Amino acid sequence: MSSPTGPDPAAPTGSGLGRLSLRTQFTAVIFLLAFLPNLGVTLMSPLRLSLLNLLWILLVGVLSAIMGYFLSGALLQPVSRLEAEVKRRDFGEAHPDDPSEVRSLRAAFTGLLGRLGTEQARRNAFMATLVHDLKTPIIATGHLTHALTTLPLPDAERREVGAHIQAETARLLALVQQMADAHRFERDDLTLNRQPTDLRALLDDIVRRFAGRAEAAGLHLSACGGGHALTDAAVLERAVSNLVENALRYARRTVVLCAGHEGLCVADDGPGLDLPLDKLAQPFNAQPAIIAGQQFTAGTAGLGLFIARRIAEAHGGQLRYTRLPEVGSATSSHPPLEHADTEPAPVPFTHLTITLPEVTP
């Protein structure tokens, strides 16, 4: 049983004066400033206090209270107007008679509502992701499982259905991992465990991991260049893997990973991005996205780019997108890709670069 003498958590805190409205407090201050001097002069008068003097004091008190009430209303009129706008959720431009404090408060409210709107949009897009992106592989897995358990399939077809189930499960797990990573990297307090990293060795590991997928898609995947930097290798590998996954999805023939003095670059001969990188690299974007000429519904279309960008920023760099006339062009500030194991194709290449500070040979 709780103590009856304990504080009521629902009760307002602070002094009794603090519970009064600002207008009441302003009225009281103005009343006292106007009334007390008159009261003092009257009481200190050598004349004997009479009924007329008492009536005069009473009149001065009433007039001081009335003056305090109307002056406090005039002083607080910008605040009252702002309160009405907050209730209507109708924020316009600052009024000419707004004092600087009210202008600052208006700007703070506007920023707060903007952040709340952004969070609401992301939450709606997150729900759209759950409904659309997660539902699709789950439904496919359900149909395949039903066929596997109820239909008299030959062994070859059963193995094929089982392979499809594994593929859909892997797709579902990858999507869940991306969503978890986006939630993790969206926070500002991302911490890294930096260690000296061989950038070429990191790229070689990624190439080996994606070699089967690239071969199945008829693509040539290779790595080039070299360098060392102080990075969180596991986190950086996640960023490059996201870029490689996108490159393998949209490339026509070639995907090249290159390490150089600027950092790590993933280049492919796909059609490139149709929107600015800042608009695409957003977590749980509520708007449909067009990537490489293909339209994606709201949800996780830009999660991979967002994760790569946040990891680059956490390392003190940035994610940069360029579209070069051809591989190894003289206009490129990236490591020349003609050192790769493949001949450069005479088509524009998409370059997504994770810049890193202090890359050494």
PEFEN-V818260 format. One record per backbone hydrogen bond with DSSP energy under -1.0 kcal/mol. NH is the residue of the N-H (numbers start at 0). CO is the residue of the C=O. If there is no record, write none. Layout:
# PEFEN-V818260
[[NH CO] [NH CO]]
This chain:
# PEFEN-V818260
[[5 2] [10 7] [19 16] [24 20] [25 21] [26 22] [27 23] [28 24] [29 25] [30 26] [31 27] [32 28] [33 29] [34 30] [35 31] [38 34] [39 35] [40 36] [41 37] [42 38] [43 39] [53 49] [54 50] [55 51] [56 52] [57 53] [58 54] [59 55] [60 56] [61 57] [62 58] [63 59] [64 60] [65 61] [66 62] [67 63] [68 64] [69 65] [70 66] [71 67] [72 68] [73 69] [74 70] [75 71] [79 75] [80 76] [81 77] [82 78] [83 79] [84 80] [85 81] [86 82] [87 83] [89 84] [97 94] [102 98] [103 99] [104 100] [105 101] [106 102] [107 103] [108 104] [109 105] [110 106] [111 107] [112 108] [113 109] [114 110] [115 111] [116 112] [117 113] [118 114] [119 115] [120 116] [121 117] [122 118] [123 119] [124 120] [125 121] [126 122] [127 123] [128 124] [129 125] [130 126] [131 127] [133 128] [135 131] [137 133] [138 134] [139 135] [140 136] [141 137] [142 138] [143 139] [144 140] [145 141] [146 142] [147 143] [148 144] [149 145] [150 146] [152 150] [157 153] [158 154] [159 155] [160 156] [161 157] [162 158] [163 159] [164 160] [165 161] [166 162] [167 163] [168 164] [169 165] [170 166] [171 167] [172 168] [173 169] [174 170] [175 171] [176 172] [177 173] [178 174] [179 175] [180 176] [181 177] [182 178] [183 179] [184 180] [185 181] [194 230] [196 228] [198 226] [201 197] [202 198] [203 199] [204 200] [205 201] [206 202] [207 203] [208 204] [209 205] [213 209] [214 210] [215 211] [216 212] [217 214] [218 213] [219 252] [221 254] [223 256] [225 258] [227 359] [228 196] [230 194] [235 231] [236 232] [237 233] [238 234] [239 235] [240 236] [241 237] [242 238] [243 239] [244 240] [245 241] [246 242] [247 243] [248 244] [249 245] [250 246] [254 219] [255 266] [256 221] [257 264] [258 223] [259 262] [263 353] [264 257] [265 351] [266 255] [267 349] [268 253] [279 275] [280 276] [281 279] [288 295] [290 293] [293 290] [295 288] [298 284] [302 299] [305 301] [306 302] [307 303] [308 304] [309 305] [310 306] [311 307] [312 308] [313 309] [314 310] [315 312] [316 311] [319 352] [321 350] [323 348] [328 325] [331 328] [339 336] [346 344] [348 323] [349 267] [350 321] [351 265] [352 319] [353 263] [354 317] [355 261] [359 227]]
